[in-house]
Amino acid sequence: MSGTLERVAADWLLLSSRPHDWVVSTGAISTVEGASVRSVPEVAWSPLTRLGLGSALRRVAEAGERCMLHLRDGSRHEGTLRRVGADFCELVTGEERRLRLVAFDALAAAQSLG
């Protein structure tokens, strides 16, 4: 995947890749290309950078838009995020509105489909 890095936080980043945005778990990243040679010291980071992955996923859930969850095992699940807990999220999938719980440890990225 490629795009413009919009925000970096403690354990996730926001990647803008038109027409979709991605919330990516930093634990699922193995390589980065085209990174800046400069960095900003942690003391200069915005307080928003302390927000965890759950905070980013709650914004997706609040928007009510469909999304695609990409798991570290390579599987993908499309639906709408409902509840987001401390270490998991609930995804409502399909016309039968099945509920799928996804552990943050298994999540590689959430892609907006809206």
C-alpha positions as a Markdown table, in Angstrom:
| # | Residue | x | y | z |
|---|---|---|---|---|
| 1 | Met | 0.0 | 0.0 | 0.0 |
| 2 | Ser | 1.2 | 3.5 | -0.6 |
| 3 | Gly | -0.1 | 7.0 | 0.3 |
| 4 | Thr | 0.6 | 10.2 | 2.2 |
| 5 | Leu | 1.3 | 9.9 | 5.9 |
| 6 | Glu | -1.2 | 12.1 | 7.6 |
| 7 | Arg | -0.7 | 11.3 | 11.3 |
| 8 | Val | 1.5 | 9.1 | 13.5 |
| 9 | Ala | 0.5 | 8.0 | 17.0 |
| 10 | Ala | 1.8 | 5.6 | 19.6 |
| 11 | Asp | 0.7 | 2.4 | 17.9 |
| 12 | Trp | -1.1 | 3.4 | 14.7 |
| 13 | Leu | -0.8 | 5.8 | 11.8 |
| 14 | Leu | -3.2 | 7.4 | 9.3 |
| 15 | Leu | -2.3 | 6.9 | 5.7 |
| 16 | Ser | -4.2 | 8.8 | 3.0 |
| 17 | Ser | -4.4 | 6.9 | -0.2 |
| 18 | Arg | -7.2 | 8.3 | -2.4 |
| 19 | Pro | -10.0 | 7.5 | -2.5 |
| 20 | His | -9.6 | 5.7 | 0.8 |
| 21 | Asp | -7.9 | 6.4 | 4.1 |
| 22 | Trp | -6.2 | 3.7 | 6.1 |
| 23 | Val | -5.7 | 3.3 | 9.9 |
| 24 | Val | -2.6 | 1.1 | 10.1 |
| 25 | Ser | -1.3 | -0.7 | 13.2 |
| 26 | Thr | 2.4 | 0.1 | 13.5 |
| 27 | Gly | 3.0 | -3.5 | 14.6 |
| 28 | Ala | 2.0 | -4.7 | 11.2 |
| 29 | Ile | 4.5 | -2.5 | 9.3 |
| 30 | Ser | 7.7 | -4.3 | 8.2 |
| 31 | Thr | 9.2 | -1.7 | 5.8 |
| 32 | Val | 8.8 | 1.9 | 4.8 |
| 33 | Glu | 10.0 | 3.5 | 1.6 |
| 34 | Gly | 10.4 | 7.3 | 0.9 |
| 35 | Ala | 10.5 | 8.4 | 4.6 |
| 36 | Ser | 12.0 | 11.8 | 5.4 |
| 37 | Val | 15.5 | 11.9 | 6.7 |
| 38 | Arg | 14.3 | 14.3 | 9.4 |
| 39 | Ser | 12.3 | 13.4 | 12.5 |
| 40 | Val | 10.5 | 15.4 | 15.2 |
| 41 | Pro | 11.6 | 14.7 | 18.8 |
| 42 | Glu | 8.9 | 13.0 | 21.0 |
| 43 | Val | 8.7 | 16.1 | 23.3 |
| 44 | Ala | 7.4 | 18.1 | 20.3 |
| 45 | Trp | 4.7 | 15.7 | 19.4 |
| 46 | Ser | 1.1 | 16.7 | 19.6 |
| 47 | Pro | -1.0 | 15.2 | 22.5 |
| 48 | Leu | -3.0 | 13.4 | 19.8 |
| 49 | Thr | 0.0 | 11.1 | 19.3 |
| 50 | Arg | -0.7 | 9.5 | 22.6 |
| 51 | Leu | -4.1 | 8.2 | 21.5 |
| 52 | Gly | -4.1 | 4.5 | 20.9 |
| 53 | Leu | -5.4 | 2.4 | 18.1 |
| 54 | Gly | -8.8 | 2.2 | 19.8 |
| 55 | Ser | -9.3 | 6.0 | 19.5 |
| 56 | Ala | -8.6 | 6.0 | 15.8 |
| 57 | Leu | -11.1 | 3.1 | 15.3 |
| 58 | Arg | -13.7 | 4.8 | 17.4 |
| 59 | Arg | -13.7 | 7.7 | 14.9 |
| 60 | Val | -14.3 | 5.2 | 12.1 |
| 61 | Ala | -17.1 | 3.7 | 14.1 |
| 62 | Glu | -18.7 | 7.1 | 14.9 |
| 63 | Ala | -18.7 | 8.0 | 11.2 |
| 64 | Gly | -20.8 | 4.9 | 10.5 |
| 65 | Glu | -19.0 | 4.3 | 7.2 |
| 66 | Arg | -18.3 | 0.8 | 5.8 |
| 67 | Cys | -14.7 | -0.3 | 6.1 |
| 68 | Met | -12.5 | -3.2 | 5.3 |
| 69 | Leu | -10.5 | -4.7 | 8.1 |
| 70 | His | -7.2 | -6.3 | 6.9 |
| 71 | Leu | -5.9 | -8.9 | 9.4 |
| 72 | Arg | -2.3 | -9.9 | 9.8 |
| 73 | Asp | -3.1 | -13.4 | 8.6 |
| 74 | Gly | -4.0 | -12.0 | 5.2 |
| 75 | Ser | -7.8 | -12.3 | 5.6 |
| 76 | Arg | -10.1 | -9.3 | 5.0 |
| 77 | His | -13.6 | -8.5 | 6.5 |
| 78 | Glu | -15.9 | -5.8 | 5.2 |
| 79 | Gly | -18.6 | -4.2 | 7.4 |
| 80 | Thr | -19.3 | -1.4 | 9.8 |
| 81 | Leu | -17.5 | -1.0 | 13.0 |
| 82 | Arg | -19.8 | -0.9 | 16.0 |
| 83 | Arg | -18.2 | -1.0 | 19.4 |
| 84 | Val | -14.5 | -0.5 | 20.1 |
| 85 | Gly | -13.0 | -1.8 | 23.3 |
| 86 | Ala | -9.6 | -1.5 | 24.9 |
| 87 | Asp | -8.1 | -4.3 | 22.8 |
| 88 | Phe | -10.8 | -5.4 | 20.3 |
| 89 | Cys | -13.4 | -4.0 | 17.9 |
| 90 | Glu | -16.8 | -5.3 | 16.7 |
| 91 | Leu | -17.5 | -5.5 | 13.0 |
| 92 | Val | -21.0 | -6.0 | 11.7 |
| 93 | Thr | -20.8 | -7.9 | 8.4 |
| 94 | Gly | -23.1 | -8.9 | 5.6 |
| 95 | Glu | -26.9 | -8.6 | 5.0 |
| 96 | Glu | -27.5 | -11.0 | 7.9 |
| 97 | Arg | -25.6 | -8.5 | 10.2 |
| 98 | Arg | -23.3 | -11.0 | 11.7 |
| 99 | Leu | -21.1 | -9.8 | 14.5 |
| 100 | Arg | -17.3 | -10.4 | 14.3 |
| 101 | Leu | -15.0 | -9.6 | 17.1 |
| 102 | Val | -11.4 | -8.6 | 16.0 |
| 103 | Ala | -8.5 | -8.4 | 18.4 |
| 104 | Phe | -6.2 | -5.5 | 17.9 |
| 105 | Asp | -3.2 | -7.9 | 17.9 |
| 106 | Ala | -4.7 | -9.5 | 14.8 |
| 107 | Leu | -5.5 | -6.2 | 13.0 |
| 108 | Ala | -3.1 | -4.9 | 10.4 |
| 109 | Ala | -5.2 | -2.0 | 9.0 |
| 110 | Ala | -8.7 | -0.6 | 8.7 |
| 111 | Gln | -9.5 | 0.8 | 5.2 |
| 112 | Ser | -12.4 | 3.3 | 4.8 |
| 113 | Leu | -14.7 | 2.4 | 2.0 |
| 114 | Gly | -17.0 | 5.5 | 2.3 |
